[in-house]
Amino acid sequence: MTRLTNKTAVITGGTTGIGFETAKQFVAEGARIIITGQNDERLQAAAKELGEAAVPVRADVRSLPDLESLAAQVKAEFGELDILFANAGIGLFAPLNAIDEAFYDDQFDINVKGVFFTVQKLAELLNERASVILNASAVNEKGAAMGSVYFATKAAVRSLVRSLAAELASRQIRVNAISPGFVPTNFQSKMGLPPEALNSFGNYVKQAAPLGRFGKPEEIAAGVVFLASDESSYMTAADLVVDGGFMNV
């Protein structure tokens, strides 16, 4: 499997969950990668497991100076960039009357501002025919109690895909979304839901999905590899939904 041989890639939020599984598959497919994260210990552990093809870079996507530093390191390490997977994100749930400005800002800062400026700061390094993939989530066309802010951020990401695809098309750069369904990772433990509420939400998603099960990180990563590779060379502005059917029924 060498669909990404000699390709260079950046994966934000690449130390755990879907990001880390994607990093493993990118390396297996022949890519050289930079992974980002905020926790130095997790960064080093992930890079060690991935091997010499992976370079860890500490970066907070909310920080423009961090993203500018990331761009400088990409240029120094690779010169140019073939693949960008803007994956870093959070999801927090709360009832309407409990949401304050900080709760709102945290999610929009990471999930929308962070994604937008990650693309902006790395755009000049993207090769012609490069692939940009944004993690939009299968909730981007859904609604749920206590999910108002998180769901809205992912709808915004889906909208960004359309506009960025139009803007970067003159350079033959493709911009697509990957929309995972419910995939058990450490992401869910940070949602702010008590265990019984998290289990209830998970059961709802499982029952609503025609395939009747949760997804696996490797299934989502396989979709990202497809979007990163030349196999998707005639796709842009699209949303690849990998959710067991949850969004569309």
Legacy VTK file of the C-alpha trace (Angstrom):
# vtk DataFile Version 3.0
C-alpha trace
ASCII
DATASET POLYDATA
POINTS 249 float
0.000 0.000 0.000
1.814 3.084 -1.254
-0.877 5.491 -2.351
0.896 8.381 -0.611
4.506 7.600 -1.494
6.717 10.707 -1.249
3.742 12.833 -0.208
4.100 15.315 2.637
1.279 15.829 5.108
0.221 17.750 8.201
-2.320 16.333 10.629
-3.536 18.634 13.392
-4.690 16.843 16.506
-2.605 13.880 15.396
-1.706 12.301 18.731
-4.893 10.411 19.609
-8.101 9.005 18.168
-8.931 9.546 14.515
-5.943 11.847 13.999
-3.432 9.303 15.272
-5.021 6.434 13.351
-4.871 8.578 10.208
-1.210 9.313 10.911
-0.510 5.578 11.102
-2.254 4.927 7.804
-0.516 7.864 6.098
2.878 6.511 7.159
1.921 3.001 6.037
0.968 4.456 2.653
4.398 6.070 2.249
3.846 9.666 3.415
6.111 11.831 5.526
4.066 13.640 8.115
3.999 16.342 10.756
1.574 15.753 13.609
0.494 18.494 15.990
-0.872 18.516 19.501
-0.680 20.479 22.728
0.537 17.783 25.106
4.278 17.210 24.801
4.168 13.752 26.359
1.481 12.518 23.966
3.269 14.144 21.022
6.528 12.368 21.740
4.811 9.035 22.405
2.870 9.268 19.145
5.955 10.228 17.140
7.922 7.362 18.662
5.242 4.857 17.656
4.964 6.317 14.148
8.703 6.189 13.521
11.105 8.309 11.512
8.484 9.376 8.964
6.692 11.480 11.608
7.760 14.812 13.083
5.962 16.095 16.207
5.200 19.817 16.466
3.572 21.424 19.479
0.854 23.787 18.266
-2.445 25.153 19.510
-4.708 25.821 16.528
-6.333 28.720 18.413
-3.010 30.574 18.364
-2.031 32.363 15.158
1.624 32.605 16.271
1.603 28.823 16.798
0.185 28.299 13.315
2.752 30.650 11.807
5.471 28.685 13.590
3.954 25.459 12.272
4.069 26.826 8.732
7.736 27.746 9.185
8.507 24.235 10.422
6.628 22.659 7.520
8.627 24.782 5.091
11.900 23.877 6.787
11.097 20.164 6.997
9.311 19.566 3.686
9.573 22.696 1.556
6.066 22.131 0.203
2.936 20.351 1.352
0.754 17.796 -0.441
-1.875 16.993 2.201
-3.446 18.923 5.053
-5.848 17.200 7.449
-7.344 19.846 9.759
-8.560 17.442 12.391
-8.089 19.164 15.754
-11.400 19.798 17.463
-13.483 19.513 20.613
-17.135 18.791 21.350
-18.888 19.966 24.490
-22.534 19.529 25.430
-24.628 21.665 27.762
-28.231 22.864 28.081
-29.034 26.283 26.651
-29.370 28.008 30.019
-25.971 26.715 31.182
-23.935 27.961 28.212
-21.726 30.975 28.867
-19.473 32.984 26.601
-16.369 30.950 27.433
-18.132 27.672 26.578
-19.252 29.134 23.247
-15.899 30.714 22.403
-13.823 27.638 23.250
-15.609 25.528 20.668
-15.748 28.120 17.914
-12.105 29.062 18.531
-10.879 25.496 18.052
-13.413 24.025 15.642
-13.933 26.980 13.293
-11.302 29.675 13.841
-8.622 27.019 14.301
-9.586 25.181 11.129
-9.842 28.355 9.053
-6.479 29.767 10.108
-4.756 26.386 9.835
-5.700 26.382 6.159
-4.844 30.057 5.722
-1.370 29.829 7.263
-0.434 26.683 5.333
-2.109 27.584 2.037
0.949 29.128 0.402
2.899 25.909 1.024
0.318 23.692 -0.676
1.417 22.175 -3.965
-0.719 22.347 -7.058
-3.207 19.462 -6.832
-2.774 19.221 -3.073
-5.571 17.817 -0.928
-7.102 19.600 2.066
-9.407 17.618 4.341
-11.469 19.186 7.126
-13.065 17.128 9.904
-16.719 18.175 9.791
-18.501 15.357 11.695
-21.767 13.649 10.822
-23.626 16.058 13.132
-23.159 18.921 10.665
-26.700 18.427 9.329
-28.262 17.238 12.584
-29.604 18.762 15.770
-29.744 17.500 19.336
-30.593 18.822 22.769
-27.513 20.224 24.522
-25.497 20.053 21.287
-26.337 23.494 19.896
-22.847 25.017 19.944
-20.887 21.930 18.917
-23.271 21.045 16.094
-23.158 24.640 14.835
-19.354 24.601 14.684
-19.403 21.515 12.508
-22.016 23.006 10.189
-19.666 25.980 9.838
-16.796 23.669 8.917
-18.933 22.022 6.245
-19.693 25.483 4.842
-15.989 26.394 4.867
-15.278 23.374 2.671
-17.508 24.743 -0.085
-15.991 28.229 -0.079
-12.373 27.121 0.320
-12.818 24.614 -2.507
-14.029 27.414 -4.766
-11.206 29.734 -3.734
-8.364 27.240 -4.100
-9.637 25.602 -7.286
-7.519 27.883 -9.488
-4.474 26.057 -8.087
-6.172 22.675 -8.592
-6.206 22.207 -4.806
-9.056 19.995 -3.642
-10.880 20.731 -0.382
-13.209 18.105 1.072
-14.768 17.191 4.391
-14.707 13.915 6.260
-17.751 13.448 8.488
-17.337 10.644 11.018
-20.219 9.218 12.959
-19.931 8.190 16.602
-16.458 6.673 17.014
-15.468 5.731 20.576
-12.186 7.507 21.372
-10.942 9.742 24.176
-12.909 12.542 22.425
-16.146 11.471 24.126
-14.645 11.646 27.623
-14.151 15.396 27.090
-17.728 16.181 26.043
-18.777 17.308 29.489
-21.599 14.781 29.703
-22.120 12.567 32.780
-21.564 8.866 31.997
-25.269 8.051 31.882
-25.972 10.904 29.442
-23.018 9.904 27.259
-24.249 6.314 27.179
-27.736 7.517 26.316
-26.422 9.650 23.451
-24.284 6.782 22.187
-27.235 4.406 22.260
-29.354 6.945 20.369
-26.712 7.231 17.639
-26.300 3.466 17.417
-30.044 2.908 17.095
-30.427 5.724 14.558
-27.634 4.412 12.318
-28.876 1.705 9.921
-25.717 -0.332 10.464
-26.507 -0.398 14.182
-23.002 0.029 15.550
-20.317 2.568 16.331
-17.540 3.351 13.906
-13.869 2.528 14.345
-11.003 5.031 14.033
-9.435 2.963 11.275
-12.632 3.176 9.213
-12.583 6.965 9.361
-8.854 7.090 8.653
-9.366 4.960 5.548
-11.733 7.629 4.258
-9.156 10.338 4.936
-6.516 8.342 3.043
-8.891 8.111 0.086
-9.457 11.881 0.108
-5.707 12.495 0.435
-4.822 10.204 -2.456
-5.132 10.553 -6.212
-8.082 8.152 -6.060
-10.252 11.170 -5.214
-8.704 13.438 -7.849
-12.111 14.523 -9.212
-13.626 15.324 -5.822
-13.781 18.766 -4.254
-16.267 20.644 -2.056
-17.676 17.237 -1.082
-18.470 15.675 2.275
-17.438 12.042 2.703
-19.805 10.769 5.381
-18.599 7.682 7.271
-21.278 7.206 9.887
-23.149 3.955 9.377
-25.979 5.909 7.755
-26.729 8.145 10.783
-26.847 11.476 8.904
-28.921 10.466 5.937
-31.861 8.482 7.320
LINES 1 250
249 0 1 2 3 4 5 6 7 8 9 10 11 12 13 14 15 16 17 18 19 20 21 22 23 24 25 26 27 28 29 30 31 32 33 34 35 36 37 38 39 40 41 42 43 44 45 46 47 48 49 50 51 52 53 54 55 56 57 58 59 60 61 62 63 64 65 66 67 68 69 70 71 72 73 74 75 76 77 78 79 80 81 82 83 84 85 86 87 88 89 90 91 92 93 94 95 96 97 98 99 100 101 102 103 104 105 106 107 108 109 110 111 112 113 114 115 116 117 118 119 120 121 122 123 124 125 126 127 128 129 130 131 132 133 134 135 136 137 138 139 140 141 142 143 144 145 146 147 148 149 150 151 152 153 154 155 156 157 158 159 160 161 162 163 164 165 166 167 168 169 170 171 172 173 174 175 176 177 178 179 180 181 182 183 184 185 186 187 188 189 190 191 192 193 194 195 196 197 198 199 200 201 202 203 204 205 206 207 208 209 210 211 212 213 214 215 216 217 218 219 220 221 222 223 224 225 226 227 228 229 230 231 232 233 234 235 236 237 238 239 240 241 242 243 244 245 246 247 248
